[in-house]
Amino acid sequence: MKIKDYLASYDILKHHFNEGYKFSIEVYHHDHNGEPYISVEAYPELVRPEHVDGNLIILIHTKENAFTFSAENYNTNLSGDAVVFSSKKDDETHVFINFV
């Protein structure tokens, strides 16, 4: 588990939350058509880290959705100004978070 990567992703998410940006969250799951499985564009109401049983989790809540990314289940990195999460369980699940 790369805690530094999670903290860097959280810092970017929190910065954009504090600056009032809308989050564009696209979840690609076993993508065969080039389209996201889930696509949400909303202002987050909550962005925070939690530690549960020694596992770091990043929570993002919007008015209608809740996303959780645990260091146990997801890798994360930064790609330009976007935050990317990729599943550790399969190589076909990715989440891209951009800021608009």
Buried (B, 14 or more C-beta within 10 A) or exposed (E): BEEEBBBBBBEBBBEBBEEEBBBBBBBBEEBEEEEBBEEBEBEBEEBEBEEEEEEBBBBBBBEEBEBEBBBEBBBBEEEEEBBBBBBBEEEEBBBBBBBE
